[in-house]
Amino acid sequence: MCGIWALFGSDECLSVQCTCAMKIAHRGPDAFRFENVNGFTSCCFGFHRLAIVDPLHGMQPLRVKKFPYLWLCYNGEIYNHQTLKTQFDFDCQTKMDGEVLLHLYDRFGIKKMASLLDGVFAFILLDTANRKVHLGRDTYGVRPLFKFLTDDGFLAVCSEAKGLTQITHSMETTATIVPFLPGHFEVFDLKLNGKVQSIQFEQFHCCTREPAHALYNTVEGLSSGVDKETVKRNIRSLFENAVRKRLMAHRRIGCLLSGGLDSSLVAAMLLKLSKEEKLPYSIQTFSIGSEDSPDVIAAEKVAAHIGSEHHKVEFTAEEGIKAVEDVIFHLETYDITTIRASVGMYLVSKYIKEKTDSVVIFSGEGSDELTQGYLYFHKAPSAKAGAEDSVRLLKELFLFDVLRADRTTAAHG
């Protein structure tokens, strides 16, 4: 949960370019660092940290003694890092979940490394020994990543597009800022002057395939049958595991609660598992709406039932309208539905930041896309057509729902 930024082959003074990285400072309020790359005077990393795991050793670029030639900047969480460390007997120097990327890359290379990660992530991995730069992003694009590449090989990468808009370069032709595609990795050759050339761009996973990391999953009781009871048991096991594996944070956990089915199920499971795991605090839930909105009333009922420490946030139409400009700045999109849905999420995130100590926030994003929860699915001409549109929505999540969830919460660290 942070902001990453890097330049390779900058034509301009790095100390001037670095000011652009401050535009994503909201993503990491705990610490920041700029670091030049040894031997490459035109390359540098910028990092804004929100400390979630291993507060002591978590600064980036992450480097360890075993691999002095590897530099890693990543944003996100790797939920199966302990499983992978045990499975492959990695000798890790820190408690950082991201360190496992360095060990996987060293042993298996970039494609297998990316495919074995169970988590949400965007990464920049530099290998100075082999002069390679690697970029990658999780299957659904939960964590954002943008890049621009000039015709002469100057590469700039950032968590949000706003950190790249004022980067200067020597070419007359403009470089286009593009989102890095989810579920893909890209490899660049790094030349001695710091410029790069793309040599490989490949998909390592898509949502219709079982992920490679499933081979080492610790989910119990999954069966291969397709009868209704078996399917229901499998959904229950996978859903419970999805909530449990996200409890790895070293900061306080809370949950957005609209009172609808998706967030209510997540909140209820979170309360159940937090007691099993003996978390040393009560789980806070947060709802937002105008006065007497049905969401707020429903959320209060759910919170009372599951026993969470509930916070009700109310806002007026005027407060919502006032926030729209800031919301658009953080979203970097003019999509009407996304903006409308983001205002409440932006304001509740602001409340969480100012009034509580919850830092890691659960929500119910993605379930409507996965389980055909939108109203228009009732008019699907066939089950096959419904399934195909569900897959389309999952592949486009990075442009809409998870973009909203990432940016509105990251806006407030």
C-alpha positions as CSV (number, residue, x, y, z in Angstrom):
1,M,0.0,0.0,0.0
2,C,2.3,2.7,-1.2
3,G,3.5,4.7,-4.2
4,I,6.3,3.6,-6.6
5,W,8.1,5.7,-9.2
6,A,11.2,5.1,-11.3
7,L,13.1,6.5,-14.2
8,F,15.5,4.7,-16.6
9,G,17.6,6.8,-19.0
10,S,16.4,10.3,-18.0
11,D,17.8,13.1,-20.3
12,E,17.2,15.8,-17.6
13,C,18.6,16.5,-14.2
14,L,17.2,13.8,-11.8
15,S,16.8,16.2,-8.9
16,V,14.4,18.2,-11.0
17,Q,12.5,15.1,-12.3
18,C,12.2,13.8,-8.7
19,T,9.7,16.6,-7.8
20,C,7.2,14.8,-10.1
21,A,7.2,11.8,-7.7
22,M,5.9,14.0,-4.9
23,K,2.5,14.1,-6.7
24,I,1.8,10.6,-5.3
25,A,3.0,11.4,-1.8
26,H,-0.6,10.7,-0.5
27,R,-0.1,7.0,-1.2
28,G,2.7,6.7,1.4
29,P,2.5,9.1,4.3
30,D,4.9,7.2,6.6
31,A,8.2,7.7,4.8
32,F,9.7,8.5,1.4
33,R,13.0,7.9,-0.3
34,F,14.8,8.7,-3.6
35,E,17.7,6.5,-4.6
36,N,20.0,6.6,-7.6
37,V,21.1,3.4,-9.2
38,N,24.8,2.6,-8.8
39,G,26.6,2.8,-12.1
40,F,23.6,4.2,-14.0
41,T,23.7,8.0,-13.5
42,S,20.4,8.5,-15.4
43,C,18.3,6.0,-13.4
44,C,16.6,6.4,-10.0
45,F,13.7,5.1,-7.8
46,G,11.2,7.0,-5.8
47,F,9.2,5.4,-3.0
48,H,6.4,6.6,-0.7
49,R,5.7,4.2,2.1
50,L,2.6,3.2,4.0
51,A,3.9,0.7,6.5
52,I,1.7,-2.4,6.6
53,V,4.2,-5.3,7.1
54,D,7.6,-5.3,8.8
55,P,7.8,-1.6,10.0
56,L,11.6,-1.9,10.6
57,H,12.9,-3.3,7.2
58,G,10.2,-2.2,4.8
59,M,11.8,0.8,3.0
60,Q,12.3,0.5,-0.7
61,P,13.9,0.0,-3.1
62,L,14.2,-3.3,-1.3
63,R,17.7,-4.8,-1.5
64,V,19.2,-7.8,0.4
65,K,22.8,-8.9,0.9
66,K,22.2,-12.2,-0.9
67,F,21.3,-10.4,-4.2
68,P,23.2,-7.0,-4.2
69,Y,22.4,-6.6,-7.9
70,L,18.6,-6.7,-7.5
71,W,16.5,-3.6,-6.8
72,L,12.8,-4.0,-6.1
73,C,10.1,-1.4,-5.8
74,Y,6.6,-2.8,-5.3
75,N,3.2,-1.8,-4.2
76,G,0.7,-4.3,-2.7
77,E,0.7,-7.4,-0.6
78,I,1.8,-10.9,-1.3
79,Y,-0.6,-13.1,0.7
80,N,1.3,-16.4,0.2
81,H,4.8,-15.2,1.0
82,Q,5.2,-17.4,4.0
83,T,3.9,-20.5,2.1
84,L,6.4,-19.8,-0.7
85,K,9.3,-19.3,1.8
86,T,8.5,-22.6,3.4
87,Q,7.9,-24.5,0.1
88,F,11.2,-23.5,-1.5
89,D,13.2,-23.1,1.7
90,F,14.1,-19.5,1.0
91,D,16.5,-17.8,3.5
92,C,14.9,-14.4,4.0
93,Q,16.6,-11.5,5.7
94,T,13.5,-9.5,6.5
95,K,9.8,-10.1,7.3
96,M,8.8,-8.2,4.2
97,D,6.3,-10.0,2.1
98,G,8.0,-8.6,-1.0
99,E,11.4,-10.1,-0.3
100,V,10.0,-13.4,-1.7
101,L,10.0,-11.8,-5.2
102,L,13.8,-11.5,-5.1
103,H,14.2,-15.2,-4.2
104,L,11.6,-16.4,-6.7
105,Y,13.2,-14.4,-9.5
106,D,16.7,-15.6,-8.7
107,R,15.6,-19.3,-8.7
108,F,12.9,-19.4,-11.4
109,G,13.1,-16.2,-13.6
110,I,10.5,-13.5,-14.1
111,K,7.5,-15.5,-15.6
112,K,7.3,-18.2,-12.9
113,M,8.0,-15.6,-10.2
114,A,5.0,-13.6,-11.3
115,S,2.7,-16.6,-11.7
116,L,3.5,-17.9,-8.2
117,L,2.4,-14.7,-6.4
118,D,-1.0,-14.8,-4.7
119,G,-1.7,-11.2,-3.9
120,V,-2.3,-7.7,-5.2
121,F,0.8,-6.0,-6.6
122,A,2.6,-3.8,-9.1
123,F,6.4,-4.1,-9.2
124,I,9.5,-2.7,-10.8
125,L,12.4,-5.1,-10.5
126,L,15.9,-4.1,-11.7
127,D,18.6,-6.7,-12.3
128,T,21.9,-4.7,-12.7
129,A,24.0,-7.9,-13.2
130,N,22.1,-8.9,-16.3
131,R,21.0,-5.3,-17.2
132,K,17.3,-6.0,-17.2
133,V,14.3,-4.0,-16.0
134,H,11.0,-5.9,-15.2
135,L,7.5,-4.6,-14.7
136,G,4.5,-6.6,-13.6
137,R,1.0,-6.2,-12.3
138,D,-1.5,-8.5,-10.6
139,T,-4.3,-10.4,-12.5
140,Y,-7.1,-7.9,-11.8
141,G,-5.0,-4.7,-11.7
142,V,-5.9,-4.1,-8.0
143,R,-2.7,-2.1,-7.7
144,P,-2.2,0.6,-10.3
145,L,0.8,1.0,-12.6
146,F,1.5,3.5,-15.4
147,K,4.4,3.8,-17.8
148,F,5.6,5.9,-20.7
149,L,8.4,5.0,-23.0
150,T,10.0,7.4,-25.5
151,D,11.2,6.4,-29.0
152,D,14.8,6.7,-27.8
153,G,14.3,4.4,-24.8
154,F,13.6,6.6,-21.8
155,L,11.2,4.7,-19.5
156,A,9.3,6.3,-16.7
157,V,7.0,4.3,-14.4
158,C,4.6,5.4,-11.6
159,S,1.7,4.1,-9.5
160,E,-0.5,7.0,-10.8
161,A,-0.4,8.9,-14.1
162,K,-0.1,12.2,-12.3
163,G,3.5,11.3,-11.3
164,L,4.5,11.2,-15.0
165,T,2.6,14.1,-16.6
166,Q,5.4,16.6,-16.1
167,I,8.4,14.4,-16.6
168,T,10.6,16.1,-19.2
169,H,12.6,14.4,-22.0
170,S,14.7,15.5,-25.0
171,M,12.5,14.1,-27.8
172,E,10.2,16.3,-29.8
173,T,7.6,13.6,-30.2
174,T,5.4,13.2,-27.1
175,A,5.4,10.0,-25.1
176,T,2.0,8.5,-24.2
177,I,1.2,7.6,-20.6
178,V,-0.5,4.2,-20.6
179,P,-1.8,1.9,-17.9
180,F,0.3,-1.3,-17.6
181,L,-2.0,-4.2,-18.4
182,P,-3.1,-6.5,-15.5
183,G,-1.8,-10.1,-15.4
184,H,1.2,-9.2,-17.6
185,F,5.0,-8.7,-17.2
186,E,7.4,-6.9,-19.4
187,V,11.2,-7.2,-19.7
188,F,13.5,-4.4,-20.9
189,D,17.2,-4.5,-21.8
190,L,19.0,-1.8,-19.9
191,K,21.8,-0.1,-21.9
192,L,24.9,1.4,-20.3
193,N,23.5,4.9,-20.7
194,G,20.3,3.9,-18.8
195,K,18.0,3.8,-21.8
196,V,15.9,0.6,-22.3
197,Q,14.5,-1.5,-25.1
198,S,11.4,-3.7,-24.6
199,I,12.3,-7.4,-25.4
200,Q,9.4,-9.3,-23.9
201,F,5.7,-8.6,-23.0
202,E,3.7,-11.5,-21.9
203,Q,0.6,-12.5,-20.0
204,F,1.3,-14.7,-16.9
205,H,-2.3,-15.2,-15.8
206,C,-5.9,-14.4,-16.7
207,C,-9.1,-14.8,-14.6
208,T,-10.4,-17.9,-16.5
209,R,-7.3,-20.1,-15.6
210,E,-6.4,-21.7,-12.4
211,P,-3.4,-19.8,-11.0
212,A,0.0,-21.6,-10.7
213,H,0.2,-20.7,-7.0
214,A,-2.9,-22.9,-6.4
215,L,-0.5,-25.9,-6.4
216,Y,0.8,-24.7,-3.0
217,N,-2.5,-23.4,-1.6
218,T,-3.4,-24.3,2.0
219,V,-7.2,-24.2,1.4
220,E,-8.7,-27.2,3.0
221,G,-11.6,-29.3,1.8
222,L,-11.8,-28.4,-1.9
223,S,-13.6,-31.0,-4.0
224,S,-13.8,-31.5,-7.8
225,G,-17.5,-32.4,-7.9
226,V,-20.1,-30.1,-9.5
227,D,-23.2,-31.0,-7.5
228,K,-24.7,-28.1,-5.6
229,E,-23.6,-29.0,-2.1
230,T,-20.0,-29.5,-3.2
231,V,-19.9,-26.2,-5.1
232,K,-21.4,-24.4,-2.0
233,R,-18.7,-25.9,0.2
234,N,-15.9,-24.9,-2.2
235,I,-17.2,-21.3,-2.4
236,R,-17.4,-21.2,1.4
237,S,-13.8,-22.5,1.8
238,L,-12.4,-20.2,-0.9
239,F,-14.2,-17.1,0.5
240,E,-13.1,-17.8,4.0
241,N,-9.5,-18.2,2.8
242,A,-9.7,-15.0,0.8
243,V,-10.6,-13.1,4.0
244,R,-8.2,-15.0,6.2
245,K,-5.1,-14.5,4.0
246,R,-5.6,-10.7,4.1
247,L,-5.2,-10.6,7.9
248,M,-1.4,-10.5,7.5
249,A,-1.2,-6.8,8.1
250,H,0.7,-5.4,11.1
251,R,-1.6,-2.3,11.2
252,R,-5.3,-2.1,12.4
253,I,-7.9,-3.6,10.0
254,G,-11.3,-2.1,9.3
255,C,-14.1,-2.8,6.8
256,L,-16.4,-0.7,4.6
257,L,-20.0,-1.8,5.2
258,S,-22.9,-0.7,2.9
259,G,-25.4,-3.1,4.3
260,G,-25.6,-4.9,1.0
261,L,-24.9,-8.6,0.5
262,D,-21.2,-8.4,-0.6
263,S,-19.7,-6.1,2.1
264,S,-22.0,-7.7,4.8
265,L,-20.5,-11.1,4.1
266,V,-17.0,-9.8,4.1
267,A,-17.5,-7.9,7.4
268,A,-19.2,-10.9,9.0
269,M,-16.4,-13.3,8.0
270,L,-13.8,-10.7,9.1
271,L,-15.3,-10.5,12.5
272,K,-15.4,-14.3,12.8
273,L,-11.8,-14.8,11.8
274,S,-10.5,-11.8,13.8
275,K,-11.7,-13.5,16.9
276,E,-10.2,-16.9,15.8
277,E,-6.8,-15.1,15.1
278,K,-7.1,-13.2,18.4
279,L,-6.5,-9.8,16.9
280,P,-5.8,-7.4,19.8
281,Y,-8.5,-4.8,18.8
282,S,-12.1,-4.7,17.8
283,I,-12.9,-4.5,14.1
284,Q,-14.3,-1.1,13.0
285,T,-16.9,-1.0,10.2
286,F,-17.8,2.2,8.3
287,S,-20.9,3.2,6.4
288,I,-21.6,6.4,4.5
289,G,-24.7,8.0,3.1
290,S,-27.0,11.0,3.3
291,E,-29.3,11.3,6.3
292,D,-31.7,8.3,6.6
293,S,-30.3,6.6,3.5
294,P,-31.3,2.9,3.2
295,D,-27.6,1.9,3.0
296,V,-26.8,3.5,6.3
297,I,-29.9,1.9,8.0
298,A,-29.1,-1.5,6.6
299,A,-25.4,-1.2,7.6
300,E,-26.3,-0.4,11.2
301,K,-28.5,-3.6,11.4
302,V,-25.6,-5.7,10.1
303,A,-23.1,-4.1,12.4
304,A,-25.4,-4.7,15.4
305,H,-25.8,-8.4,14.3
306,I,-22.1,-9.1,13.8
307,G,-20.9,-7.0,16.8
308,S,-18.5,-4.6,15.0
309,E,-17.5,-1.2,16.3
310,H,-19.6,0.8,13.8
311,H,-19.0,4.3,12.5
312,K,-21.8,6.0,10.5
313,V,-20.6,8.8,8.3
314,E,-23.2,11.2,6.8
315,F,-22.7,13.8,4.2
316,T,-24.8,16.4,2.4
317,A,-25.3,17.0,-1.3
318,E,-23.2,20.1,-1.0
319,E,-20.3,18.2,0.6
320,G,-20.5,15.6,-2.1
321,I,-20.4,18.2,-4.9
322,K,-17.5,20.0,-3.2
323,A,-15.5,16.8,-3.2
324,V,-16.0,16.0,-6.9
325,E,-12.9,17.9,-8.2
326,D,-10.6,16.2,-5.7
327,V,-12.2,12.8,-6.5
328,I,-11.5,13.3,-10.3
329,F,-7.9,14.4,-9.5
330,H,-7.3,11.1,-7.6
331,L,-9.2,8.8,-9.9
332,E,-7.7,10.1,-13.2
333,T,-10.9,9.3,-15.0
334,Y,-14.0,11.1,-16.2
335,D,-16.1,7.9,-16.2
336,I,-19.4,9.2,-14.8
337,T,-20.4,6.0,-12.9
338,T,-17.0,5.7,-11.3
339,I,-17.0,9.3,-10.2
340,R,-20.5,9.1,-8.7
341,A,-19.6,5.9,-6.8
342,S,-16.3,7.3,-5.6
343,V,-17.5,10.4,-3.8
344,G,-18.9,8.4,-0.9
345,M,-15.8,6.1,-0.8
346,Y,-13.5,9.1,-0.9
347,L,-15.4,10.9,2.0
348,V,-15.5,7.8,4.2
349,S,-11.8,7.2,3.6
350,K,-11.1,10.8,4.7
351,Y,-13.1,10.1,7.9
352,I,-11.2,6.9,8.6
353,K,-7.9,8.7,8.2
354,E,-8.9,11.7,10.4
355,K,-11.0,10.0,13.1
356,T,-9.6,6.4,13.5
357,D,-6.4,4.4,13.5
358,S,-7.7,1.8,11.0
359,V,-5.2,1.6,8.1
360,V,-6.0,-1.7,6.1
361,I,-9.6,-1.5,4.8
362,F,-11.6,-4.5,3.6
363,S,-14.5,-4.1,1.1
364,G,-16.7,-6.1,-1.3
365,E,-15.3,-5.1,-4.7
366,G,-15.5,-7.5,-7.6
367,S,-18.3,-9.7,-6.4
368,D,-21.0,-8.3,-8.7
369,E,-18.7,-8.9,-11.7
370,L,-17.8,-12.5,-10.5
371,T,-21.3,-13.6,-9.6
372,Q,-23.4,-11.6,-12.1
373,G,-24.9,-9.4,-9.4
374,Y,-25.8,-6.5,-11.7
375,L,-29.5,-6.1,-12.6
376,Y,-29.1,-6.4,-16.3
377,F,-27.8,-10.0,-16.0
378,H,-31.4,-11.1,-15.5
379,K,-31.8,-10.4,-19.2
380,A,-28.9,-12.5,-20.4
381,P,-30.1,-14.6,-23.4
382,S,-28.2,-17.7,-22.1
383,A,-26.0,-18.9,-19.2
384,K,-23.1,-18.8,-21.7
385,A,-23.7,-15.2,-22.6
386,G,-23.9,-14.3,-18.9
387,A,-20.7,-16.1,-18.1
388,E,-18.9,-14.3,-21.0
389,D,-20.0,-10.9,-19.9
390,S,-18.9,-11.7,-16.3
391,V,-15.4,-12.5,-17.6
392,R,-15.4,-9.2,-19.6
393,L,-16.3,-7.3,-16.5
394,L,-13.6,-9.0,-14.5
395,K,-11.0,-8.2,-17.1
396,E,-12.1,-4.5,-17.1
397,L,-12.2,-4.3,-13.2
398,F,-8.9,-2.3,-13.3
399,L,-10.6,0.5,-15.2
400,F,-13.5,0.9,-12.9
401,D,-14.3,-0.8,-9.5
402,V,-10.8,-1.6,-8.3
403,L,-9.5,1.7,-9.7
404,R,-12.1,3.4,-7.5
405,A,-11.3,1.3,-4.4
406,D,-7.5,1.9,-4.8
407,R,-7.6,5.6,-5.5
408,T,-10.2,6.8,-3.0
409,T,-8.5,4.9,-0.1
410,A,-4.9,5.8,-1.3
411,A,-5.9,9.4,-1.5
412,H,-5.9,9.3,2.3
413,G,-3.0,6.9,2.9
